Amino acid sequence: MTFALIETGDMALSKIMQGIQQSFTQNYNIKHDRTGHVFQQRYKATLVDGDSYLLQLVKYIHRNPVKAWMKEGLNYKWSSHQDYLKVNTKSVVEVEFVLKMLGKVIKRGLKEYKRFMNLEQGKLDIKEFTFDEEELYATLEEVKEMKTNSPNNKYSVMQIIKCVSVISNMSLDEITKKSKNRKHVNARKAIVILCSKYAEITNIELGKILNISPSVIARIKGEGTVSQEVKRMTEDGIALLQS
């Protein structure tokens, strides 16, 4: 049995699977001098509608050879587990997305990934890495208790949030409110960008503060360009922090 974790984007999953099956069938038939179908049944698909479920699936897929008592176990040749361990950015597998969900930077994310896969001592609950929707919000008191300062960074997360709050003329409650309002979205983006440069905090921790998922934070950090408004808020935030 083959497992694949696919982000569909604008293209329908049926089209993606059709292309994969046709390409594989053609190559397989040529190699083995045969004709006809290779796959007997239609593929089965399950919607991944949350970060927690996504991480569980990654773990399930990578540990499947272990459950099947295959000799190679986690080192199974055709598993993407090795791509994660080697941080293979040239692979067809997008490893950085998941690693950045587990840690702010790739190096830390890789360490957390190994722990999550139980390659090191101790077993971890998935809740250590992700939060359910109702658990994402954090009060100001909880934020203050978080270890967001680092000897190598100049500003705390609270300083950054307060600066963006002043610039956007919004309170923390307004910024973290579940809303697609452009002003709210831009404020959160500015906070994420500033924190990535000036604070030591994981996507999980920041997601809890801003009431958004770690995957959204990873996506914001990976964006090559930002709107003029976000750029202005970020620049004003830096100036206010340094004043």
DRENDO-1510 file (C-alpha; in Angstrom, 1 decimal, always signed):
<recs>
REC; n; res; u; v; w
REC; 1; MET; +0.0; +0.0; +0.0 .
REC; 2; THR; +1.3; +3.5; -0.9 .
REC; 3; PHE; +0.6; +6.6; +1.0 .
REC; 4; ALA; +1.0; +10.2; -0.2 .
REC; 5; LEU; +0.4; +13.5; +1.6 .
REC; 6; ILE; -0.6; +16.1; -1.0 .
REC; 7; GLU; -1.5; +19.8; -0.9 .
REC; 8; THR; -3.8; +20.4; -3.8 .
REC; 9; GLY; -3.8; +24.2; -4.1 .
REC; 10; ASP; -5.8; +25.3; -7.2 .
REC; 11; MET; -5.6; +21.9; -8.9 .
REC; 12; ALA; -8.2; +19.3; -8.1 .
REC; 13; LEU; -6.9; +16.2; -6.4 .
REC; 14; SER; -8.5; +14.0; -9.1 .
REC; 15; LYS; -6.3; +15.7; -11.7 .
REC; 16; ILE; -3.2; +15.3; -9.7 .
REC; 17; MET; -3.8; +11.6; -9.1 .
REC; 18; GLN; -4.7; +11.1; -12.7 .
REC; 19; GLY; -1.4; +12.5; -13.8 .
REC; 20; ILE; +0.6; +10.4; -11.2 .
REC; 21; GLN; -1.2; +7.2; -12.1 .
REC; 22; GLN; -0.8; +7.7; -15.9 .
REC; 23; SER; +2.9; +8.6; -15.6 .
REC; 24; PHE; +3.6; +5.6; -13.3 .
REC; 25; THR; +1.6; +3.2; -15.4 .
REC; 26; GLN; +3.4; +4.2; -18.6 .
REC; 27; ASN; +6.8; +3.9; -17.1 .
REC; 28; TYR; +6.0; +0.6; -15.4 .
REC; 29; ASN; +4.5; -0.9; -18.5 .
REC; 30; ILE; +7.5; +0.1; -20.6 .
REC; 31; LYS; +10.0; -1.3; -18.1 .
REC; 32; HIS; +8.2; -4.6; -17.8 .
REC; 33; ASP; +7.0; -4.9; -21.4 .
REC; 34; ARG; +3.3; -5.1; -20.5 .
REC; 35; THR; +0.1; -3.3; -21.2 .
REC; 36; GLY; -3.1; -2.4; -19.2 .
REC; 37; HIS; -3.8; -1.0; -15.8 .
REC; 38; VAL; -1.4; -1.2; -12.9 .
REC; 39; PHE; -3.7; +0.0; -10.1 .
REC; 40; GLN; -6.7; -2.2; -9.5 .
REC; 41; GLN; -8.8; +0.2; -7.4 .
REC; 42; ARG; -9.5; +3.9; -7.3 .
REC; 43; TYR; -7.4; +5.8; -4.7 .
REC; 44; LYS; -8.8; +6.7; -1.3 .
REC; 45; ALA; -8.6; +10.2; -0.1 .
REC; 46; THR; -9.0; +11.9; +3.3 .
REC; 47; LEU; -9.1; +15.6; +3.9 .
REC; 48; VAL; -6.5; +17.0; +6.3 .
REC; 49; ASP; -8.3; +19.8; +8.0 .
REC; 50; GLY; -6.0; +20.7; +10.9 .
REC; 51; ASP; -2.3; +20.9; +11.9 .
REC; 52; SER; -2.6; +18.2; +14.5 .
REC; 53; TYR; -4.0; +15.8; +12.0 .
REC; 54; LEU; -1.3; +16.7; +9.5 .
REC; 55; LEU; +1.5; +15.9; +12.0 .
REC; 56; GLN; -0.3; +12.7; +12.9 .
REC; 57; LEU; -0.4; +11.6; +9.3 .
REC; 58; VAL; +3.3; +12.4; +8.7 .
REC; 59; LYS; +4.1; +10.2; +11.7 .
REC; 60; TYR; +1.7; +7.5; +10.6 .
REC; 61; ILE; +3.1; +7.3; +7.1 .
REC; 62; HIS; +6.7; +7.3; +8.2 .
REC; 63; ARG; +6.2; +4.6; +10.8 .
REC; 64; ASN; +4.1; +2.4; +8.5 .
REC; 65; PRO; +7.1; +0.2; +7.5 .
REC; 66; VAL; +7.8; -0.3; +11.2 .
REC; 67; LYS; +4.2; -1.5; +11.8 .
REC; 68; ALA; +4.5; -3.7; +8.8 .
REC; 69; TRP; +7.6; -5.4; +10.3 .
REC; 70; MET; +9.7; -4.5; +7.3 .
REC; 71; LYS; +13.4; -5.1; +7.8 .
REC; 72; GLU; +14.4; -1.5; +7.0 .
REC; 73; GLY; +11.9; +0.0; +9.4 .
REC; 74; LEU; +12.1; +3.8; +9.5 .
REC; 75; ASN; +15.0; +3.5; +7.0 .
REC; 76; TYR; +12.7; +2.1; +4.3 .
REC; 77; LYS; +14.1; +3.1; +0.9 .
REC; 78; TRP; +11.0; +4.6; -0.5 .
REC; 79; SER; +10.0; +6.5; +2.6 .
REC; 80; SER; +10.3; +10.3; +2.7 .
REC; 81; HIS; +11.5; +10.0; +6.3 .
REC; 82; GLN; +15.1; +10.1; +5.1 .
REC; 83; ASP; +14.3; +13.4; +3.2 .
REC; 84; TYR; +13.3; +14.9; +6.5 .
REC; 85; LEU; +16.4; +13.7; +8.3 .
REC; 86; LYS; +18.6; +15.1; +5.6 .
REC; 87; VAL; +16.5; +18.2; +5.1 .
REC; 88; ASN; +16.6; +17.4; +1.4 .
REC; 89; THR; +15.3; +20.6; -0.2 .
REC; 90; LYS; +15.8; +19.1; -3.7 .
REC; 91; SER; +13.4; +16.3; -3.1 .
REC; 92; VAL; +9.8; +16.3; -4.4 .
REC; 93; VAL; +8.9; +16.2; -0.7 .
REC; 94; GLU; +8.3; +19.6; +0.9 .
REC; 95; VAL; +10.1; +19.0; +4.2 .
REC; 96; GLU; +10.6; +22.6; +5.3 .
REC; 97; PHE; +6.9; +23.2; +5.9 .
REC; 98; VAL; +6.5; +20.5; +8.5 .
REC; 99; LEU; +9.9; +21.2; +10.1 .
REC; 100; LYS; +9.0; +24.9; +10.5 .
REC; 101; MET; +5.7; +23.9; +12.2 .
REC; 102; LEU; +7.8; +22.0; +14.8 .
REC; 103; GLY; +10.4; +24.7; +15.3 .
REC; 104; LYS; +11.1; +28.3; +14.4 .
REC; 105; VAL; +14.1; +27.4; +12.2 .
REC; 106; ILE; +15.0; +24.2; +10.3 .
REC; 107; LYS; +17.7; +23.1; +12.7 .
REC; 108; ARG; +15.4; +23.3; +15.7 .
REC; 109; GLY; +12.5; +21.8; +13.7 .
REC; 110; LEU; +14.6; +18.8; +12.8 .
REC; 111; LYS; +15.5; +18.2; +16.4 .
REC; 112; GLU; +11.8; +18.3; +17.3 .
REC; 113; TYR; +10.9; +16.1; +14.4 .
REC; 114; LYS; +13.3; +13.4; +15.7 .
REC; 115; ARG; +11.8; +13.7; +19.1 .
REC; 116; PHE; +8.3; +13.5; +17.7 .
REC; 117; MET; +9.2; +10.3; +15.7 .
REC; 118; ASN; +10.6; +8.8; +19.0 .
REC; 119; LEU; +14.2; +8.5; +17.6 .
REC; 120; GLU; +15.4; +9.8; +20.9 .
REC; 121; GLN; +14.5; +8.8; +24.4 .
REC; 122; GLY; +11.1; +9.7; +25.6 .
REC; 123; LYS; +7.7; +9.8; +24.0 .
REC; 124; LEU; +5.9; +13.0; +23.2 .
REC; 125; ASP; +2.2; +13.9; +23.0 .
REC; 126; ILE; +1.3; +15.6; +19.8 .
REC; 127; LYS; -0.2; +18.4; +21.8 .
REC; 128; GLU; +3.3; +19.5; +22.7 .
REC; 129; PHE; +3.7; +20.6; +19.1 .
REC; 130; THR; +0.3; +21.8; +18.0 .
REC; 131; PHE; -2.9; +23.2; +19.5 .
REC; 132; ASP; -6.6; +22.6; +18.9 .
REC; 133; GLU; -8.6; +25.6; +17.7 .
REC; 134; GLU; -10.0; +26.3; +21.1 .
REC; 135; GLU; -6.6; +26.1; +22.8 .
REC; 136; LEU; -4.8; +28.6; +20.5 .
REC; 137; TYR; -5.7; +31.8; +22.4 .
REC; 138; ALA; -3.4; +32.9; +25.2 .
REC; 139; THR; -4.1; +35.7; +27.7 .
REC; 140; LEU; -1.6; +38.5; +28.4 .
REC; 141; GLU; -0.7; +36.8; +31.6 .
REC; 142; GLU; +0.2; +33.5; +29.8 .
REC; 143; VAL; +2.2; +35.5; +27.2 .
REC; 144; LYS; +4.2; +37.2; +29.9 .
REC; 145; GLU; +5.1; +33.8; +31.5 .
REC; 146; MET; +6.4; +32.4; +28.2 .
REC; 147; LYS; +10.2; +32.3; +27.8 .
REC; 148; THR; +10.3; +34.7; +24.9 .
REC; 149; ASN; +13.6; +36.4; +25.7 .
REC; 150; SER; +16.9; +35.2; +24.5 .
REC; 151; PRO; +20.5; +36.4; +25.2 .
REC; 152; ASN; +21.1; +36.7; +21.5 .
REC; 153; ASN; +18.0; +38.7; +20.7 .
REC; 154; LYS; +17.3; +42.3; +21.7 .
REC; 155; TYR; +13.5; +42.4; +22.0 .
REC; 156; SER; +10.8; +40.3; +23.7 .
REC; 157; VAL; +7.7; +39.1; +22.0 .
REC; 158; MET; +5.6; +41.4; +24.3 .
REC; 159; GLN; +7.6; +44.4; +23.2 .
REC; 160; ILE; +7.0; +43.6; +19.5 .
REC; 161; ILE; +3.3; +43.0; +20.1 .
REC; 162; LYS; +3.0; +46.3; +22.0 .
REC; 163; CYS; +4.7; +48.2; +19.2 .
REC; 164; VAL; +2.4; +46.8; +16.5 .
REC; 165; SER; -0.5; +47.4; +18.8 .
REC; 166; VAL; +0.4; +51.1; +19.0 .
REC; 167; ILE; +1.1; +51.4; +15.2 .
REC; 168; SER; -2.1; +49.7; +14.2 .
REC; 169; ASN; -4.2; +51.3; +17.0 .
REC; 170; MET; -5.5; +47.9; +18.1 .
REC; 171; SER; -5.5; +46.0; +21.3 .
REC; 172; LEU; -4.1; +42.5; +21.7 .
REC; 173; ASP; -7.7; +41.2; +21.8 .
REC; 174; GLU; -8.5; +42.9; +18.5 .
REC; 175; ILE; -5.3; +41.7; +16.9 .
REC; 176; THR; -5.9; +38.1; +17.9 .
REC; 177; LYS; -9.6; +38.1; +17.1 .
REC; 178; LYS; -10.5; +35.5; +14.5 .
REC; 179; SER; -11.1; +37.8; +11.6 .
REC; 180; LYS; -10.2; +38.1; +7.9 .
REC; 181; ASN; -10.3; +41.9; +8.2 .
REC; 182; ARG; -7.3; +43.2; +6.3 .
REC; 183; LYS; -6.2; +45.5; +9.2 .
REC; 184; HIS; -6.2; +42.5; +11.6 .
REC; 185; VAL; -4.4; +40.2; +9.1 .
REC; 186; ASN; -1.7; +42.9; +8.4 .
REC; 187; ALA; -1.1; +43.4; +12.1 .
REC; 188; ARG; -0.6; +39.7; +12.7 .
REC; 189; LYS; +1.7; +39.4; +9.6 .
REC; 190; ALA; +3.8; +42.3; +10.9 .
REC; 191; ILE; +4.2; +40.7; +14.3 .
REC; 192; VAL; +5.2; +37.4; +12.7 .
REC; 193; ILE; +7.8; +39.1; +10.6 .
REC; 194; LEU; +9.3; +41.1; +13.4 .
REC; 195; CYS; +9.3; +38.1; +15.7 .
REC; 196; SER; +11.2; +36.0; +13.1 .
REC; 197; LYS; +13.9; +38.7; +13.1 .
REC; 198; TYR; +14.1; +39.9; +16.7 .
REC; 199; ALA; +12.6; +37.3; +19.0 .
REC; 200; GLU; +13.2; +33.7; +20.0 .
REC; 201; ILE; +9.9; +31.9; +19.8 .
REC; 202; THR; +8.5; +28.9; +18.0 .
REC; 203; ASN; +5.7; +28.9; +15.5 .
REC; 204; ILE; +3.6; +26.9; +18.1 .
REC; 205; GLU; +4.1; +29.5; +20.8 .
REC; 206; LEU; +3.5; +32.4; +18.5 .
REC; 207; GLY; +0.5; +30.7; +17.1 .
REC; 208; LYS; -1.0; +30.4; +20.6 .
REC; 209; ILE; -0.5; +34.1; +21.2 .
REC; 210; LEU; -1.9; +35.3; +17.9 .
REC; 211; ASN; -4.7; +32.7; +17.8 .
REC; 212; ILE; -3.6; +31.3; +14.4 .
REC; 213; SER; -2.2; +27.9; +13.4 .
REC; 214; PRO; +1.6; +27.3; +13.2 .
REC; 215; SER; +1.3; +26.4; +9.5 .
REC; 216; VAL; -0.1; +29.9; +8.8 .
REC; 217; ILE; +2.9; +31.4; +10.6 .
REC; 218; ALA; +5.3; +29.2; +8.6 .
REC; 219; ARG; +3.5; +30.4; +5.4 .
REC; 220; ILE; +3.8; +34.0; +6.4 .
REC; 221; LYS; +7.6; +33.6; +7.1 .
REC; 222; GLY; +8.0; +31.9; +3.7 .
REC; 223; GLU; +6.3; +34.6; +1.7 .
REC; 224; GLY; +8.7; +36.3; -0.7 .
REC; 225; THR; +6.8; +39.6; -0.8 .
REC; 226; VAL; +4.4; +41.5; +1.5 .
REC; 227; SER; +1.9; +44.3; +0.9 .
REC; 228; GLN; +3.0; +47.9; +1.3 .
REC; 229; GLU; +0.9; +48.2; +4.5 .
REC; 230; VAL; +2.6; +45.2; +6.1 .
REC; 231; LYS; +6.0; +46.6; +5.0 .
REC; 232; ARG; +5.1; +50.0; +6.5 .
REC; 233; MET; +4.0; +48.5; +9.8 .
REC; 234; THR; +7.1; +46.4; +10.0 .
REC; 235; GLU; +9.4; +49.3; +9.3 .
REC; 236; ASP; +7.5; +51.5; +11.8 .
REC; 237; GLY; +7.7; +48.6; +14.3 .
REC; 238; ILE; +11.5; +48.4; +14.0 .
REC; 239; ALA; +11.8; +52.2; +14.4 .
REC; 240; LEU; +9.6; +52.1; +17.5 .
REC; 241; LEU; +11.5; +49.2; +19.0 .
REC; 242; GLN; +14.8; +51.0; +18.5 .
REC; 243; SER; +13.6; +54.4; +19.8 .
</recs>
